[in-house]
Amino acid sequence: MSWTLTEDHLEDLARGAAVLGTGGGGDPYVGRLLVRQAIREHGPITILDPSEVGDHELVVPTAQMGAPTVVHEKLPSGAEPVLALRTLEKHLGKRASATMPIECGGINSMIPLVVGARLGLPVVDADGMGRAFPELQMETFGVYGVPGSPMAIGGERGETTVIDTGTDNKRMEWLARGVTIRLGGVAHIAEYAMSGAEVKRTAVPRTLSLALTVGRMIREARERNLDPIAALSEALRDTLYRNLRVLFRGKVSDVERRTEAGFARGRAQAVSFDGEHKLELLFQNEHLLALVDDEVRCLVPDLICVLESESAEPITTETLRYGQRVVVVGISTPDLMRTPEALATFGPAAFGLSYEFTPVEELV
């Protein structure tokens, strides 16, 4: 069933998107402000269930790409992703019937909503990552046969670029990353244009609804003085993300973070409250690996989420700080993200990690 997204949904949606973003996907607070402005100027947004999209309709996902750390210094106006979409439509010679997120985490759950509000387009309740990933080829769309090209890039000063690498999505990412770096480290894109039938076949369904549910249940648990981590686990139990495991509780003791080649890369460490155990997190925009006392507890593509220990408010990789009291949870990804084809694209080896993927529910 389609539903209408209003300004009242945005705080819960941003919170849930930050959880599903596994520390990355860009700052959801910035995204929430952009969507709020767009709704106030243009009205509410229609969210379409994937089943409601016509098989032959054109759906064009929109997003922001670049290092999340840069967005704090280069705030978008909201016009950039609209420019990217219009540029790709012109290149294709066809108008989009809807837009959609490429990932359900962080700011990139919000960018298509900005486009939808500004252009009066519905937004499909699905995405191509089921979380956030740092590179454009890391999409279930591509895994299951939809090419990312041609893609369009829009810059803050009206610059546009169209990249077409055929079916080579990895080369598309490489070229687009170079353009994004030269645009100042952040740009907005339209890519993976596809039919409604391809959306139904390749996308992770109903992730905007899931983010809204997750954010709302965490908030309501806090308001009722209940355990928000337990509420989060309950929110996920009957979904595609059914397994949640608490990996660690403690205090952040060190963060190493650098902006490099268009990514925020680094690692974070924490010590347990009793001082007897240590956590290490490795991230590239998003968390990729969680080690507790040098043993693997969760790794990509399963979600590694750092939450504030009392409120369960999600903490992004760019806002991790020494002294924060945190609980770190692992969440299982949907089954279509654990197939051999999917793991070849965004499993541990795709990030240079030497570990074999093991589901979080088996590790903990």
Number of C-alpha atoms within 10 A of each C-alpha: 8 15 13 11 18 15 17 9 15 21 19 21 26 30 28 32 36 35 32 31 35 33 33 33 31 31 27 27 16 17 25 26 17 20 26 23 18 22 20 12 11 15 17 20 25 21 25 21 19 24 16 12 20 15 15 12 17 22 26 26 29 33 29 28 26 28 29 28 23 18 20 13 8 13 13 19 10 19 17 24 28 23 23 29 28 17 21 29 19 11 13 12 9 11 15 21 18 24 27 34 30 33 33 32 34 32 30 28 36 34 29 30 33 29 30 28 24 21 14 17 20 25 29 32 25 28 29 28 26 31 29 33 27 23 20 23 22 25 29 25 24 23 23 15 12 20 23 27 21 20 28 25 29 28 23 20 9 11 13 19 16 18 19 17 16 12 15 14 24 17 16 22 21 14 14 24 22 14 20 24 18 13 16 16 23 26 29 26 28 32 24 23 27 21 20 21 17 19 27 18 16 21 27 27 22 20 28 28 17 23 25 19 20 26 28 21 22 25 23 15 18 16 10 9 10 14 15 22 24 14 21 22 21 16 20 18 13 10 13 18 20 16 19 22 19 16 23 23 23 22 23 21 18 16 17 12 18 14 17 13 14 23 24 22 20 20 19 21 20 25 23 19 14 8 10 8 15 20 25 21 22 19 23 24 30 30 31 24 23 28 18 19 13 11 11 18 25 30 28 30 31 27 28 32 28 28 24 16 18 13 18 26 20 26 23 25 31 23 11 18 16 14 13 16 20 27 22 21 24 27 27 24 22 20 11 18 23 20 12 11 15 19 20 14 20 23 25 20 15 13 14 8 14 9 13 11 17 17 20 25 16 8 14 13
